[in-house]
Amino acid sequence: MTQQPSRAGTFGAILRVTSGNFLEQFDFFLFGFYATYIAKTFFPAESEFAALMLTFAVFGSGFLMRPIGAVVLGAYIDRIGRRKGLMVTLAIMGCGTLLIALVPGYQTIGLLAPVLVLVGRLLQGFSAGVELGGVSVYLSEIATPGNKGFYTSWQSASQQVAIVVAALIGYGLNVTLGHDEISEWGWRIPFFIGCMIIPLIFVLRRSLQETEAFLQRKHRPDTREIFTTIAKNWRIITAGTLLVAMTTTTFYFITVYTPTYGRTVLNLSARDSLVVTMLVGISNFIWLPIGGAISDRIGRRPVLMGITLLALVTTWPVMNWLTAAPDFTRMTLVLLWFSFFFGMYNGAMVAALTEVMPVYVRTVGFSLAFSLATAIFGGLTPAISTALVQLTGDKSSPGWWLMCAALCGLAATAMLFVRLSRGYQTAENKL
C-alpha cells in the first residue's frame, strides 16, 4: 500500500507542477494585453483594425497548434511518464517565449519579424497543447480520496496568479512610462521578465516525483495503441471538447480580450482595464478551488448544469447593461460576474474531464479535448469578438459568443452524464 504524502509534500508538488502553467498564462495574457502595441511593431497596416486582426490571428494560430501538441506530447507523457513529459513541454514553451521577446520589429528586419513572432506563437501553442492536460492529470493522480476536484482546480488557479502578476507589471509600466515609450520598447519588458523566470521553473520541475498511479501501471501503451484507443473513444473526445468550450471562451474573454475591449470598444483607460483584469484574476483564484471542492461534495453535474444555465440566462442582459453606460464600475461588476461562472464551472470541469478519459490515454485524451476547445472557442475569442463588434456595430455582441459557448457546455454535460448514468465507467474503472 502506498503511503500518502505529507501535507507539506503535497503543497510542494502542486507548486512545482503548476509553475509551468504560470509561465504559459503569463505570456498568453501579455500577448493579448499588448496586442495593439504588437500590431504596430510587427504588423504594419494602413488600418488599425487590420493590424489588430492580424495580431489576433497570430495569437489564434498558437491555439491551432494545440491539438497537434496534445496528440504528440500527450502520447509521450502517457507512454514515458508525467515528469519527463512536463520537462519537455517546458523546454519548448521557453523557446517560444524567448523568440517573441527578442525578435526585432518590422522596421528593422521587415517581413521576417512577423514570421518569427508566428514561429514563437506556434512553439508556445504546441507545448501548451499538453501543458494543461499533463498538469491536470498529475494533480488528479496525487489527489487524496474525495478531493480530486479541489486538487485539480489548482491547475487553473496557478494561471490566475500569472494574470495578476502580469497585470501588476503592466500597471507599473503605465505609471512610469509614457504611451510612446511603451509603444516603442516598454511593452517588451514583461516578456523579458518571463524569460528570466524560465530557469527557476526548470529547477522546480526537475524536483518533481513521478506519480504512484503511473509507476504502478504494468502496461505502457505504444504510440499506435494510444492512437487506436483515442479513435475508439472519439465520442468522449467530442463531448469533452464541448464541455471545455464554456470555460475556455469565458476565460479568454475576461482576461486576454478584456483589456483590448475596454480600451478600443468601451473607451476606458489602459489603467482601468488593468485594474479590472487584476480583480478578475483574484476572483478567479478564489472561485476555482471553491468550485472544485463543492463538486467533490455534491457531484460534478449539479455544478456544471447550474452554472451553464445561469450563464445562458444572464449574459445578454449584463452585457447590454455594461455597454449602455460603460464605466469602470460596470465593467468590474460584469467581469466579476463572468469570473464567478468561470471559477465555479472550471473547478468542477477539470476533474470531470480527467474522470471520463480512459486511463491509459488520460493525458492525450484530456489534452486533445481541451486543445480542440481552446483552438475553436477560446483562442479565437478575441478575433471573433472584435469582428462581431466591427460587423454589427453592437458593443454588446460578444455576449452572443459567450452564450454559444455556454450552450455547448450545457449540451456536453448532458451527453457525458447520460452516458455515465447508463453504466459507462469512468477512467478509474474502465481499463
DRENLUMMI-153614 format. One record per residue (C-alpha): residue in one letter; chain; y, z, x. Coordinates in pm, whole numbers, plus 50000, padded with zeros to 5 digits. Each point is the difference from the previous one (the first is absolute). Layout:
% residues N
{type=A, mol=A, y=Y, z=Z, x=X}
...
END
This chain:
% residues 431
{type=M, mol=A, y=50000, z=50000, x=50000}
{type=T, mol=A, y=50342, z=49902, x=50137}
{type=Q, mol=A, y=50248, z=50283, x=50048}
{type=Q, mol=A, y=50332, z=49948, x=49822}
{type=P, mol=A, y=50298, z=49971, x=50234}
{type=S, mol=A, y=50256, z=50279, x=50010}
{type=R, mol=A, y=50323, z=49973, x=49805}
{type=A, mol=A, y=50196, z=49947, x=50324}
{type=G, mol=A, y=49754, z=49736, x=50117}
{type=T, mol=A, y=50021, z=49818, x=49669}
{type=F, mol=A, y=50381, z=50002, x=50007}
{type=G, mol=A, y=49993, z=49862, x=50354}
{type=A, mol=A, y=49762, z=49722, x=49900}
{type=I, mol=A, y=50224, z=49905, x=49706}
{type=L, mol=A, y=50304, z=49990, x=50229}
{type=R, mol=A, y=49827, z=49787, x=50263}
{type=V, mol=A, y=49847, z=49747, x=49764}
{type=T, mol=A, y=50317, z=49952, x=49793}
{type=S, mol=A, y=50228, z=49951, x=50302}
{type=G, mol=A, y=49933, z=49625, x=49997}
{type=N, mol=A, y=50103, z=49989, x=49634}
{type=F, mol=A, y=50333, z=50146, x=50107}
{type=L, mol=A, y=50065, z=49717, x=50246}
{type=E, mol=A, y=49893, z=49731, x=49753}
{type=Q, mol=A, y=50228, z=50120, x=49722}
{type=F, mol=A, y=50285, z=50079, x=50240}
{type=D, mol=A, y=50015, z=49635, x=50111}
{type=F, mol=A, y=49941, z=49855, x=49654}
{type=F, mol=A, y=50280, z=50206, x=49849}
{type=L, mol=A, y=50240, z=49905, x=50280}
{type=F, mol=A, y=49927, z=49631, x=49946}
{type=G, mol=A, y=50084, z=50034, x=49632}
{type=F, mol=A, y=50310, z=50213, x=50048}
{type=Y, mol=A, y=50149, z=49783, x=50275}
{type=A, mol=A, y=49897, z=49675, x=49828}
{type=T, mol=A, y=50358, z=49876, x=49970}
{type=Y, mol=A, y=50065, z=50057, x=50373}
{type=I, mol=A, y=49667, z=49847, x=50100}
{type=A, mol=A, y=50084, z=49699, x=49784}
{type=K, mol=A, y=50327, z=49944, x=50187}
{type=T, mol=A, y=49835, z=50050, x=50341}
{type=F, mol=A, y=49687, z=49789, x=49965}
{type=F, mol=A, y=50047, z=49777, x=49695}
{type=P, mol=A, y=50343, z=49832, x=50005}
{type=A, mol=A, y=50072, z=49822, x=49673}
{type=E, mol=A, y=50307, z=49885, x=49812}
{type=S, mol=A, y=49898, z=50209, x=49700}
{type=E, mol=A, y=49966, z=50378, x=50038}
{type=F, mol=A, y=49744, z=49990, x=49717}
{type=A, mol=A, y=49794, z=49738, x=50187}
{type=A, mol=A, y=50003, z=50200, x=50324}
{type=L, mol=A, y=49899, z=50316, x=49815}
{type=M, mol=A, y=49718, z=49819, x=49821}
{type=L, mol=A, y=49874, z=49864, x=50335}
{type=T, mol=A, y=49998, z=50354, x=50138}
{type=F, mol=A, y=49809, z=50135, x=49702}
{type=A, mol=A, y=49760, z=49704, x=50027}
{type=V, mol=A, y=49921, z=50103, x=50359}
{type=F, mol=A, y=49969, z=50359, x=49877}
{type=G, mol=A, y=49750, z=49879, x=49739}
{type=S, mol=A, y=49807, z=49790, x=50253}
{type=G, mol=A, y=49885, z=50318, x=50170}
{type=F, mol=A, y=49842, z=50107, x=49675}
{type=L, mol=A, y=49818, z=49669, x=49968}
{type=M, mol=A, y=49827, z=50086, x=50329}
{type=R, mol=A, y=49878, z=50332, x=49863}
{type=P, mol=A, y=49690, z=49868, x=49820}
{type=I, mol=A, y=49888, z=49830, x=50323}
{type=G, mol=A, y=50052, z=50320, x=50196}
{type=A, mol=A, y=49822, z=50196, x=49727}
{type=V, mol=A, y=49688, z=49786, x=50031}
{type=V, mol=A, y=49992, z=49957, x=50379}
{type=L, mol=A, y=50109, z=50348, x=50108}
{type=G, mol=A, y=49844, z=50171, x=49697}
{type=A, mol=A, y=49660, z=49855, x=50088}
{type=Y, mol=A, y=50051, z=50122, x=50358}
{type=I, mol=A, y=50076, z=50356, x=49882}
{type=D, mol=A, y=49701, z=50009, x=49762}
{type=R, mol=A, y=49772, z=49877, x=50279}
{type=I, mol=A, y=50137, z=50169, x=50315}
{type=G, mol=A, y=50172, z=50314, x=49873}
{type=R, mol=A, y=50318, z=50140, x=49847}
{type=R, mol=A, y=50156, z=50133, x=50320}
{type=K, mol=A, y=49954, z=49688, x=50216}
{type=G, mol=A, y=50117, z=49772, x=49721}
{type=L, mol=A, y=50318, z=50199, x=49939}
{type=M, mol=A, y=50083, z=49981, x=50372}
{type=V, mol=A, y=49971, z=49620, x=49990}
{type=T, mol=A, y=50226, z=49972, x=49695}
{type=L, mol=A, y=50262, z=50217, x=50168}
{type=A, mol=A, y=50002, z=49777, x=50310}
{type=I, mol=A, y=50053, z=49685, x=49792}
{type=M, mol=A, y=50270, z=50167, x=49793}
{type=G, mol=A, y=50181, z=50113, x=50315}
{type=C, mol=A, y=50011, z=49643, x=50134}
{type=G, mol=A, y=50164, z=49878, x=49678}
{type=T, mol=A, y=50255, z=50280, x=50010}
{type=L, mol=A, y=50098, z=49925, x=50360}
{type=L, mol=A, y=50040, z=49631, x=49925}
{type=I, mol=A, y=50239, z=50050, x=49709}
{type=A, mol=A, y=50208, z=50253, x=50194}
{type=L, mol=A, y=50042, z=49784, x=50310}
{type=V, mol=A, y=50039, z=49642, x=49870}
{type=P, mol=A, y=50350, z=49854, x=50073}
{type=G, mol=A, y=50199, z=49852, x=49713}
{type=Y, mol=A, y=50023, z=49641, x=49876}
{type=Q, mol=A, y=50321, z=49942, x=50194}
{type=T, mol=A, y=49815, z=50079, x=50325}
{type=I, mol=A, y=49661, z=49829, x=49972}
{type=G, mol=A, y=50036, z=49785, x=49689}
{type=L, mol=A, y=49702, z=49935, x=49773}
{type=L, mol=A, y=49773, z=50201, x=50229}
{type=A, mol=A, y=50166, z=50317, x=49867}
{type=P, mol=A, y=49879, z=49977, x=49638}
{type=V, mol=A, y=49660, z=49875, x=50122}
{type=L, mol=A, y=49951, z=50308, x=50221}
{type=V, mol=A, y=50116, z=50233, x=49723}
{type=L, mol=A, y=49746, z=49833, x=49773}
{type=V, mol=A, y=49726, z=50055, x=50259}
{type=G, mol=A, y=50098, z=50367, x=50024}
{type=R, mol=A, y=49979, z=50039, x=49623}
{type=L, mol=A, y=49663, z=49823, x=49991}
{type=L, mol=A, y=49861, z=50240, x=50262}
{type=Q, mol=A, y=50133, z=50297, x=49806}
{type=G, mol=A, y=49852, z=49865, x=49679}
{type=F, mol=A, y=49662, z=49934, x=50161}
{type=S, mol=A, y=49972, z=50359, x=50126}
{type=A, mol=A, y=50150, z=50154, x=49686}
{type=G, mol=A, y=49731, z=49826, x=49798}
{type=V, mol=A, y=49752, z=50267, x=50103}
{type=E, mol=A, y=50228, z=50287, x=50106}
{type=L, mol=A, y=50032, z=50149, x=49652}
{type=G, mol=A, y=49634, z=49945, x=49919}
{type=G, mol=A, y=49878, z=50138, x=50331}
{type=V, mol=A, y=50215, z=50312, x=49968}
{type=S, mol=A, y=49912, z=50053, x=49632}
{type=V, mol=A, y=49626, z=49973, x=50068}
{type=Y, mol=A, y=50028, z=50234, x=50299}
{type=L, mol=A, y=50181, z=50260, x=49787}
{type=S, mol=A, y=49752, z=49965, x=49714}
{type=E, mol=A, y=49711, z=50059, x=50242}
{type=I, mol=A, y=50147, z=50319, x=50149}
{type=A, mol=A, y=50113, z=50138, x=49662}
{type=T, mol=A, y=49852, z=50327, x=49879}
{type=P, mol=A, y=49803, z=49985, x=49671}
{type=G, mol=A, y=50222, z=49963, x=49693}
{type=N, mol=A, y=50313, z=49921, x=50203}
{type=K, mol=A, y=49967, z=49630, x=50077}
{type=G, mol=A, y=50308, z=49904, x=49797}
{type=F, mol=A, y=50212, z=50257, x=50181}
{type=Y, mol=A, y=49875, z=49895, x=50344}
{type=T, mol=A, y=50039, z=49624, x=49950}
{type=S, mol=A, y=50351, z=50047, x=49859}
{type=W, mol=A, y=50122, z=50081, x=50351}
{type=Q, mol=A, y=49942, z=49639, x=50100}
{type=S, mol=A, y=50297, z=49901, x=49786}
{type=A, mol=A, y=50189, z=50324, x=50056}
{type=S, mol=A, y=50023, z=49923, x=50372}
{type=Q, mol=A, y=50174, z=49674, x=49912}
{type=Q, mol=A, y=50267, z=50191, x=49811}
{type=V, mol=A, y=50084, z=50196, x=50314}
{type=A, mol=A, y=50055, z=49666, x=50174}
{type=I, mol=A, y=50233, z=49886, x=49722}
{type=V, mol=A, y=50209, z=50317, x=50019}
{type=V, mol=A, y=50022, z=49982, x=50382}
{type=A, mol=A, y=50093, z=49631, x=49992}
{type=A, mol=A, y=50261, z=50060, x=49730}
{type=L, mol=A, y=50150, z=50290, x=50198}
{type=I, mol=A, y=50027, z=49781, x=50309}
{type=G, mol=A, y=50159, z=49724, x=49792}
{type=Y, mol=A, y=50246, z=50245, x=49849}
{type=G, mol=A, y=50094, z=50123, x=50347}
{type=L, mol=A, y=50063, z=49643, x=50114}
{type=N, mol=A, y=50222, z=49933, x=49698}
{type=V, mol=A, y=50204, z=50311, x=50080}
{type=T, mol=A, y=50042, z=49931, x=50373}
{type=L, mol=A, y=50018, z=49618, x=50015}
{type=G, mol=A, y=50214, z=49744, x=49824}
{type=H, mol=A, y=49862, z=49719, x=49785}
{type=D, mol=A, y=50047, z=49737, x=50272}
{type=E, mol=A, y=49827, z=50216, x=50263}
{type=I, mol=A, y=49702, z=50059, x=49771}
{type=S, mol=A, y=49983, z=49630, x=49917}
{type=E, mol=A, y=50010, z=49893, x=50366}
{type=W, mol=A, y=49768, z=50251, x=50166}
{type=G, mol=A, y=49994, z=50338, x=49824}
{type=W, mol=A, y=49723, z=49907, x=49755}
{type=R, mol=A, y=49759, z=49967, x=50296}
{type=I, mol=A, y=50032, z=50366, x=50101}
{type=P, mol=A, y=49752, z=50136, x=49741}
{type=F, mol=A, y=49748, z=49735, x=50105}
{type=F, mol=A, y=50034, z=50111, x=50363}
{type=I, mol=A, y=49938, z=50359, x=49887}
{type=G, mol=A, y=49683, z=49878, x=49831}
{type=C, mol=A, y=49890, z=49845, x=50330}
{type=M, mol=A, y=50060, z=50328, x=50181}
{type=I, mol=A, y=49765, z=50200, x=49773}
{type=I, mol=A, y=49706, z=49759, x=50040}
{type=P, mol=A, y=49864, z=50178, x=50315}
{type=L, mol=A, y=50011, z=50336, x=49819}
{type=I, mol=A, y=49801, z=49862, x=49708}
{type=F, mol=A, y=49742, z=49858, x=50242}
{type=V, mol=A, y=49956, z=50347, x=50151}
{type=L, mol=A, y=49957, z=50155, x=49655}
{type=R, mol=A, y=49748, z=49741, x=49883}
{type=R, mol=A, y=49793, z=50020, x=50319}
{type=S, mol=A, y=49914, z=50362, x=49922}
{type=L, mol=A, y=49850, z=49916, x=49660}
{type=Q, mol=A, y=49634, z=50083, x=49943}
{type=E, mol=A, y=49768, z=49762, x=49816}
{type=T, mol=A, y=49921, z=50116, x=49644}
{type=E, mol=A, y=49668, z=50173, x=49936}
{type=A, mol=A, y=49939, z=49770, x=49704}
{type=F, mol=A, y=50004, z=49696, x=50229}
{type=L, mol=A, y=49798, z=50164, x=50278}
{type=Q, mol=A, y=49726, z=50102, x=49756}
{type=R, mol=A, y=49958, z=49648, x=49866}
{type=K, mol=A, y=49672, z=49859, x=50124}
{type=H, mol=A, y=50083, z=49641, x=49906}
{type=R, mol=A, y=50289, z=49811, x=50161}
{type=P, mol=A, y=50039, z=49665, x=49820}
{type=D, mol=A, y=50072, z=49687, x=50200}
{type=T, mol=A, y=50288, z=49768, x=49913}
{type=R, mol=A, y=49788, z=49770, x=49786}
{type=E, mol=A, y=49865, z=50291, x=49796}
{type=I, mol=A, y=50351, z=50136, x=49949}
{type=F, mol=A, y=50129, z=49667, x=49870}
{type=T, mol=A, y=49697, z=49961, x=49773}
{type=T, mol=A, y=50054, z=50344, x=49847}
{type=I, mol=A, y=50369, z=49929, x=49945}
{type=A, mol=A, y=49918, z=49668, x=49831}
{type=K, mol=A, y=49752, z=50172, x=49767}
{type=N, mol=A, y=50263, z=50257, x=49903}
{type=W, mol=A, y=50288, z=49757, x=49937}
{type=R, mol=A, y=50063, z=50146, x=49654}
{type=I, mol=A, y=50067, z=50342, x=50152}
{type=I, mol=A, y=50231, z=49844, x=50259}
{type=T, mol=A, y=50191, z=49816, x=49726}
{type=A, mol=A, y=50035, z=50311, x=49785}
{type=G, mol=A, y=50102, z=50199, x=50308}
{type=T, mol=A, y=50269, z=49743, x=50079}
{type=L, mol=A, y=50147, z=50038, x=49651}
{type=L, mol=A, y=49975, z=50379, x=50031}
{type=V, mol=A, y=50212, z=49993, x=50316}
{type=A, mol=A, y=50256, z=49759, x=49847}
{type=M, mol=A, y=50181, z=50282, x=49821}
{type=T, mol=A, y=50041, z=50217, x=50307}
{type=T, mol=A, y=50090, z=49731, x=50255}
{type=T, mol=A, y=50259, z=49830, x=49776}
{type=T, mol=A, y=50171, z=50327, x=49911}
{type=F, mol=A, y=49994, z=50117, x=50360}
{type=Y, mol=A, y=50159, z=49691, x=50151}
{type=F, mol=A, y=50258, z=49987, x=49723}
{type=I, mol=A, y=50121, z=50359, x=50042}
{type=T, mol=A, y=49992, z=49997, x=50381}
{type=V, mol=A, y=50021, z=49656, x=50163}
{type=Y, mol=A, y=50193, z=49806, x=49735}
{type=T, mol=A, y=50224, z=50279, x=49869}
{type=P, mol=A, y=50254, z=50002, x=50288}
{type=T, mol=A, y=50055, z=49624, x=49966}
{type=Y, mol=A, y=50005, z=50024, x=49619}
{type=G, mol=A, y=50258, z=50277, x=50014}
{type=R, mol=A, y=50230, z=49812, x=50237}
{type=T, mol=A, y=49971, z=49639, x=49881}
{type=V, mol=A, y=49932, z=50039, x=49626}
{type=L, mol=A, y=50152, z=50333, x=49896}
{type=N, mol=A, y=50280, z=49987, x=50263}
{type=L, mol=A, y=49933, z=50352, x=50123}
{type=S, mol=A, y=50078, z=50102, x=50358}
{type=A, mol=A, y=49739, z=49987, x=50275}
{type=R, mol=A, y=50032, z=50376, x=50043}
{type=D, mol=A, y=49931, z=50063, x=49631}
{type=S, mol=A, y=49692, z=49779, x=50017}
{type=L, mol=A, y=49873, z=50188, x=50306}
{type=V, mol=A, y=50054, z=50341, x=49841}
{type=V, mol=A, y=49813, z=49889, x=49687}
{type=T, mol=A, y=49716, z=49869, x=50216}
{type=M, mol=A, y=49977, z=50332, x=50186}
{type=L, mol=A, y=49981, z=50188, x=49670}
{type=V, mol=A, y=49731, z=49761, x=49877}
{type=G, mol=A, y=49795, z=50055, x=50317}
{type=I, mol=A, y=50021, z=50378, x=49956}
{type=S, mol=A, y=49908, z=49969, x=49632}
{type=N, mol=A, y=49701, z=49778, x=50083}
{type=F, mol=A, y=49885, z=50251, x=50261}
{type=I, mol=A, y=50002, z=50276, x=49737}
{type=W, mol=A, y=49832, z=49810, x=49715}
{type=L, mol=A, y=49721, z=49834, x=50201}
{type=P, mol=A, y=49794, z=50312, x=50082}
{type=I, mol=A, y=50073, z=50136, x=49651}
{type=G, mol=A, y=49859, z=49683, x=49844}
{type=G, mol=A, y=49696, z=50014, x=50226}
{type=A, mol=A, y=49936, z=50369, x=49930}
{type=I, mol=A, y=50038, z=49957, x=49622}
{type=S, mol=A, y=49754, z=49710, x=50005}
{type=D, mol=A, y=49752, z=50228, x=50180}
{type=R, mol=A, y=50025, z=50244, x=49708}
{type=I, mol=A, y=50020, z=49780, x=49688}
{type=G, mol=A, y=49861, z=49670, x=50130}
{type=R, mol=A, y=50147, z=49674, x=50128}
{type=R, mol=A, y=50007, z=49813, x=49668}
{type=P, mol=A, y=50237, z=50230, x=49803}
{type=V, mol=A, y=50258, z=49986, x=50279}
{type=L, mol=A, y=49976, z=49623, x=50050}
{type=M, mol=A, y=50008, z=49918, x=49628}
{type=G, mol=A, y=50281, z=50242, x=49922}
{type=I, mol=A, y=50232, z=49880, x=50275}
{type=T, mol=A, y=49951, z=49629, x=49932}
{type=L, mol=A, y=50069, z=50047, x=49628}
{type=L, mol=A, y=50312, z=50203, x=50081}
{type=A, mol=A, y=50119, z=49727, x=50238}
{type=L, mol=A, y=49950, z=49728, x=49738}
{type=V, mol=A, y=50200, z=50191, x=49740}
{type=T, mol=A, y=50293, z=50116, x=50215}
{type=T, mol=A, y=50062, z=49742, x=50277}
{type=W, mol=A, y=50210, z=49750, x=49803}
{type=P, mol=A, y=50223, z=50261, x=49829}
{type=V, mol=A, y=50080, z=50182, x=50325}
{type=M, mol=A, y=50072, z=49674, x=50187}
{type=N, mol=A, y=50242, z=49898, x=49725}
{type=W, mol=A, y=50162, z=50341, x=50014}
{type=L, mol=A, y=50044, z=49968, x=50378}
{type=T, mol=A, y=50154, z=49653, x=49996}
{type=A, mol=A, y=50229, z=50072, x=49703}
{type=A, mol=A, y=50219, z=50222, x=50221}
{type=P, mol=A, y=49853, z=50010, x=50352}
{type=D, mol=A, y=50099, z=50293, x=50216}
{type=F, mol=A, y=49845, z=50235, x=50251}
{type=T, mol=A, y=49887, z=50257, x=49743}
{type=R, mol=A, y=49830, z=49750, x=49770}
{type=M, mol=A, y=49826, z=49822, x=50284}
{type=T, mol=A, y=49873, z=50332, x=50134}
{type=L, mol=A, y=49864, z=50114, x=49664}
{type=V, mol=A, y=49829, z=49670, x=49923}
{type=L, mol=A, y=49834, z=49973, x=50340}
{type=L, mol=A, y=49887, z=50363, x=49991}
{type=W, mol=A, y=49838, z=49921, x=49664}
{type=F, mol=A, y=49819, z=49705, x=50156}
{type=S, mol=A, y=49911, z=50226, x=50294}
{type=F, mol=A, y=49823, z=50232, x=49756}
{type=F, mol=A, y=49796, z=49702, x=49877}
{type=F, mol=A, y=49908, z=49898, x=50352}
{type=G, mol=A, y=49909, z=50345, x=50131}
{type=M, mol=A, y=49786, z=50109, x=49708}
{type=Y, mol=A, y=49824, z=49665, x=49963}
{type=N, mol=A, y=49938, z=49939, x=50369}
{type=G, mol=A, y=49879, z=50356, x=50055}
{type=A, mol=A, y=49713, z=49932, x=49759}
{type=M, mol=A, y=49954, z=49629, x=50072}
{type=V, mol=A, y=49913, z=50020, x=50371}
{type=A, mol=A, y=49716, z=50245, x=49939}
{type=A, mol=A, y=49874, z=49794, x=49706}
{type=L, mol=A, y=49993, z=49684, x=50210}
{type=T, mol=A, y=49794, z=50164, x=50277}
{type=E, mol=A, y=49754, z=50126, x=49737}
{type=V, mol=A, y=49921, z=49666, x=49838}
{type=M, mol=A, y=49935, z=49810, x=50324}
{type=P, mol=A, y=49642, z=49960, x=50132}
{type=V, mol=A, y=49958, z=50245, x=50285}
{type=Y, mol=A, y=49897, z=49755, x=50275}
{type=V, mol=A, y=50306, z=49782, x=49939}
{type=R, mol=A, y=50237, z=50273, x=49892}
{type=T, mol=A, y=50273, z=49918, x=50252}
{type=V, mol=A, y=49997, z=49622, x=49961}
{type=G, mol=A, y=49968, z=50025, x=49620}
{type=F, mol=A, y=50287, z=50246, x=49965}
{type=S, mol=A, y=50215, z=49812, x=50250}
{type=L, mol=A, y=49937, z=49660, x=49841}
{type=A, mol=A, y=50093, z=50123, x=49651}
{type=F, mol=A, y=50309, z=50177, x=50134}
{type=S, mol=A, y=50105, z=49706, x=50215}
{type=L, mol=A, y=49961, z=49742, x=49724}
{type=A, mol=A, y=50211, z=50214, x=49768}
{type=T, mol=A, y=50263, z=50055, x=50266}
{type=A, mol=A, y=50014, z=49629, x=50082}
{type=I, mol=A, y=50019, z=49886, x=49638}
{type=F, mol=A, y=50211, z=50279, x=49856}
{type=G, mol=A, y=50158, z=50243, x=50248}
{type=G, mol=A, y=50089, z=49773, x=50290}
{type=L, mol=A, y=50160, z=49743, x=49773}
{type=T, mol=A, y=50192, z=50257, x=49794}
{type=P, mol=A, y=50329, z=49962, x=50195}
{type=A, mol=A, y=49989, z=49619, x=49979}
{type=I, mol=A, y=49895, z=49991, x=49634}
{type=S, mol=A, y=50257, z=50261, x=49901}
{type=T, mol=A, y=50275, z=49813, x=50185}
{type=A, mol=A, y=49894, z=49672, x=49838}
{type=L, mol=A, y=49986, z=50154, x=49650}
{type=V, mol=A, y=50357, z=50127, x=50028}
{type=Q, mol=A, y=50119, z=49666, x=50138}
{type=L, mol=A, y=49822, z=49788, x=49737}
{type=T, mol=A, y=50067, z=50212, x=49692}
{type=G, mol=A, y=50334, z=50156, x=50088}
{type=D, mol=A, y=49857, z=50325, x=49861}
{type=K, mol=A, y=50032, z=50290, x=50243}
{type=S, mol=A, y=49725, z=50193, x=49822}
{type=S, mol=A, y=49748, z=49712, x=50018}
{type=P, mol=A, y=49796, z=50156, x=50286}
{type=G, mol=A, y=49881, z=50241, x=49732}
{type=W, mol=A, y=49779, z=49726, x=49857}
{type=W, mol=A, y=49816, z=49975, x=50331}
{type=L, mol=A, y=49943, z=50376, x=50006}
{type=M, mol=A, y=49866, z=49989, x=49643}
{type=C, mol=A, y=49763, z=49717, x=50090}
{type=A, mol=A, y=49858, z=50211, x=50282}
{type=A, mol=A, y=49961, z=50301, x=49768}
{type=L, mol=A, y=49809, z=49785, x=49752}
{type=C, mol=A, y=49765, z=49892, x=50281}
{type=G, mol=A, y=49940, z=50363, x=50094}
{type=L, mol=A, y=49924, z=50092, x=49639}
{type=A, mol=A, y=49752, z=49714, x=49962}
{type=A, mol=A, y=49828, z=50080, x=50331}
{type=T, mol=A, y=49963, z=50368, x=49913}
{type=A, mol=A, y=49837, z=49905, x=49671}
{type=M, mol=A, y=49765, z=49751, x=50169}
{type=L, mol=A, y=49889, z=50229, x=50283}
{type=F, mol=A, y=49941, z=50308, x=49790}
{type=V, mol=A, y=49818, z=49808, x=49727}
{type=R, mol=A, y=49758, z=49889, x=50273}
{type=L, mol=A, y=49966, z=50360, x=50116}
{type=S, mol=A, y=49939, z=50127, x=49645}
{type=R, mol=A, y=49722, z=49741, x=49959}
{type=G, mol=A, y=49812, z=50141, x=50295}
{type=Y, mol=A, y=50154, z=49824, x=50300}
{type=Q, mol=A, y=49961, z=50230, x=50299}
{type=T, mol=A, y=50284, z=50086, x=50232}
{type=A, mol=A, y=49987, z=49940, x=50374}
{type=E, mol=A, y=49850, z=50342, x=50067}
{type=N, mol=A, y=49685, z=49909, x=49804}
{type=K, mol=A, y=49984, z=49621, x=49998}
{type=L, mol=A, y=49833, z=49922, x=50332}
END
